[in-house]
Amino acid sequence: MVTSDVVVVGGGLLGVSAAYHLASAGASVLLLERDQLGLHASGQNAGSLHFQLEYRMFEHGTAQAEHNARALPLHVDAARAWGELEDRLGTSAGVARTGGLMLAETREQVRALELKAELETGYGLPVELLDGEALRTAAPYLSRRVIAAALCRAEGKADPRRVTHAYALAARRHGAVVRTGASVVGLRRRSGGWRISVADPAGGRPEEITAGQVLIAAGVWTGEVAQLADVRLPVVPVALTMSVTERARPIISHLVQHAGRRLSMKQTAEGNVLIGGGWPSRLIAHDGRVDLSASPRPRLDSIRGNAAAALVAPEVAPLRLLRVWTGTTSLLPDQMPLLGEIPRRPGLYAATGGSAFTLGPTYARLLARLMKGERPDLPVADYGPARFGHLTFA
Ligand SMILES: Cc1cc2nc3c(=O)[nH]c(=O)nc-3n(C[C@H](O)[C@H](O)[C@H](O)COP(=O)(O)OP(=O)(O)OC[C@H]3O[C@@H](n4cnc5c(N)ncnc54)[C@H](O)[C@@H]3O)c2cc1C
């Protein structure tokens, strides 16, 4: 029987980056991915590195903003982590930190930016407020309707198609074993650890593996995998839309977000403009049951709404949309990350939720510390699965 110190379930960015940190600290690590590495949210996302509070984190007012601001120490750490990531992994991952602007077009949005910036600087994230005049110089491509913006110089983008694989290569260099086509179908406690069942693709008996610790990093499936160990975690699937335009001359030099509507926009090195920011698509259901593995169906109202939001940069207007795609990400009901050991299941850890592309390297580093029994160097109490302990009866 295969035995490992740690089994990681899930080969998205979170799983492979945790495998990297654990293996580089000397643990024997086996990562099991049902499909291919980075095939799901980690390969479908917008690649935005947004360290400012996102619109979804403050759109419901000050109390919500203050609540979500409690996770800002993770954002500050992630800004540092992305700055050194390519050196650490020894390869390019398309990281470009050209600064991020969050735009305001009304007085109310300016006020929201001011409150947001106050929270962010209070937690140590450098954010500057630019008035209209400063903005014309910093971002002449923006419409004159934009009257102010918050600038975070550490923000930017990375290439989702490269980051997960870069981490996987680095994890392998440290001895981690990464298996694809390996679907975890059973998780049972045994003395001193866990017994993990992996489906036989030929339909035979599952393969049995033992490990001292298990990390469930299964994205939107984290709740389903936790159920294999009789644990309830309220992981909410959120289906999203992305659009990409044809190539254009360099127009947009920042990551662009908006303080009053859903928008994330950036231009790739090749000239395509990527437009997203949280517009919904529709989850697919078969026989009345949602199928999280199926690509969500695009919604025309989302594509239109997202394209209209992008007109804050008027030169985007004549560009043709080349492609629209969808993907599903996970949120927890309180919009906080899920990170840590599951109560009454010693050695079983879970991690998902929120902007786990931007925050993935930080989640992974913290998880590795927790799993090695070290004190995390950032506060993590707000993110623990214990806050949902009341949903699991035994
Ligand atoms: C359209 C879109 C745009 C986004 N844009 C951004 C952005 O710009 N910035 C940002 O920070 N975040 C963004 N996100 C969110 C971000 O992509 C996710 O938070 C992040 O990629 C999650 O990574 P993950 O490793 O947790 O999950 P995933 O990448 O989904 O990986 C989980 C893996 O677990 C595997 N798995 C599931 N069940 C099993 C099982 N039983 N056995 C074995 N393996 C299993 C799956 O096959 C999957 O590969 C976006 C998400 C979407 C969908």
The ligand as a Tripos MOL2 file, in Angstrom:
@<TRIPOS>MOLECULE
LIG
   53    58     1     0     0
SMALL
NO_CHARGES

@<TRIPOS>ATOM
      1 C1        -13.9370   32.7860  -14.4370 C.3       1 LIG1
      2 C2        -13.1320   32.9460  -13.1720 C.ar      1 LIG1
      3 C3        -12.3400   34.0710  -12.9980 C.ar      1 LIG1
      4 C4        -11.5880   34.2240  -11.8290 C.ar      1 LIG1
      5 N1        -10.7340   35.2750  -11.7400 N.ar      1 LIG1
      6 C5         -9.8930   35.3600  -10.6690 C.ar      1 LIG1
      7 C6         -8.9100   36.3830  -10.6320 C.ar      1 LIG1
      8 O1         -8.7470   37.1520  -11.5770 O.2       1 LIG1
      9 N2         -8.1170   36.4630   -9.5300 N.ar      1 LIG1
     10 C7         -8.2500   35.6010   -8.4700 C.ar      1 LIG1
     11 O2         -7.5380   35.7560   -7.4720 O.2       1 LIG1
     12 N3         -9.1530   34.5870   -8.5100 N.ar      1 LIG1
     13 C8         -9.9540   34.4470   -9.5920 C.ar      1 LIG1
     14 N4        -10.8400   33.4140   -9.6590 N.ar      1 LIG1
     15 C9        -10.8600   32.4460   -8.5510 C.3       1 LIG1
     16 C10        -9.6850   31.4660   -8.6690 C.3       1 LIG1
     17 O3         -9.5790   30.9950   -9.9770 O.3       1 LIG1
     18 C11        -9.8930   30.2980   -7.7100 C.3       1 LIG1
     19 O4        -10.1200   30.8150   -6.4040 O.3       1 LIG1
     20 C12        -8.6740   29.3870   -7.6550 C.3       1 LIG1
     21 O5         -8.1920   29.0660   -8.9350 O.3       1 LIG1
     22 C13        -9.0460   28.1290   -6.9060 C.3       1 LIG1
     23 O6         -7.9840   27.2010   -6.9970 O.3       1 LIG1
     24 P1         -8.1650   25.7800   -6.3600 P.3       1 LIG1
     25 O7         -6.8820   25.0730   -6.5190 O.co2     1 LIG1
     26 O8         -8.7080   25.9320   -4.9770 O.co2     1 LIG1
     27 O9         -9.3690   25.0940   -7.1840 O.3       1 LIG1
     28 P2         -9.3710   24.4300   -8.6350 P.3       1 LIG1
     29 O10        -8.4870   25.1220   -9.5740 O.co2     1 LIG1
     30 O11       -10.8040   24.2680   -9.0280 O.co2     1 LIG1
     31 O12        -8.7580   22.9980   -8.3670 O.3       1 LIG1
     32 C14        -9.4270   22.0110   -7.6290 C.3       1 LIG1
     33 C15        -9.0450   20.6660   -8.2290 C.3       1 LIG1
     34 O13        -9.5520   19.6110   -7.3980 O.3       1 LIG1
     35 C16        -9.8130   18.5190   -8.2530 C.3       1 LIG1
     36 N5        -10.7070   17.5690   -7.5720 N.ar      1 LIG1
     37 C17       -11.9940   17.7620   -7.2040 C.ar      1 LIG1
     38 N6        -12.4900   16.6480   -6.6190 N.ar      1 LIG1
     39 C18       -11.4930   15.7500   -6.6220 C.ar      1 LIG1
     40 C19       -11.4020   14.4110   -6.1560 C.ar      1 LIG1
     41 N7        -12.4350   13.7840   -5.5880 N.pl3     1 LIG1
     42 N8        -10.2300   13.7420   -6.3230 N.ar      1 LIG1
     43 C20        -9.1550   14.3550   -6.9080 C.ar      1 LIG1
     44 N9         -9.1980   15.6270   -7.3650 N.ar      1 LIG1
     45 C21       -10.3490   16.3150   -7.2210 C.ar      1 LIG1
     46 C22       -10.4680   19.1710   -9.4680 C.3       1 LIG1
     47 O14       -10.4090   18.3190  -10.5970 O.3       1 LIG1
     48 C23        -9.6480   20.4450   -9.6020 C.3       1 LIG1
     49 O15        -8.5990   20.3240  -10.5540 O.3       1 LIG1
     50 C24       -11.6320   33.2400  -10.8060 C.ar      1 LIG1
     51 C25       -12.4280   32.1040  -10.9830 C.ar      1 LIG1
     52 C26       -13.1600   31.9400  -12.1590 C.ar      1 LIG1
     53 C27       -13.9810   30.6910  -12.3320 C.3       1 LIG1
@<TRIPOS>BOND
     1     1     2 1
     2     2     3 ar
     3     2    52 ar
     4     3     4 ar
     5     4     5 ar
     6     4    50 ar
     7     5     6 ar
     8     6     7 ar
     9     6    13 1
    10     7     8 2
    11     7     9 ar
    12     9    10 ar
    13    10    11 2
    14    10    12 ar
    15    12    13 ar
    16    13    14 ar
    17    14    15 1
    18    14    50 ar
    19    15    16 1
    20    16    17 1
    21    16    18 1
    22    18    19 1
    23    18    20 1
    24    20    21 1
    25    20    22 1
    26    22    23 1
    27    23    24 1
    28    24    25 2
    29    24    26 1
    30    24    27 1
    31    27    28 1
    32    28    29 2
    33    28    30 1
    34    28    31 1
    35    31    32 1
    36    32    33 1
    37    33    34 1
    38    33    48 1
    39    34    35 1
    40    35    36 1
    41    35    46 1
    42    36    37 ar
    43    36    45 ar
    44    37    38 ar
    45    38    39 ar
    46    39    40 ar
    47    39    45 ar
    48    40    41 1
    49    40    42 ar
    50    42    43 ar
    51    43    44 ar
    52    44    45 ar
    53    46    47 1
    54    46    48 1
    55    48    49 1
    56    50    51 ar
    57    51    52 ar
    58    52    53 1
@<TRIPOS>SUBSTRUCTURE
     1 LIG1         1 GROUP 0 **** ****
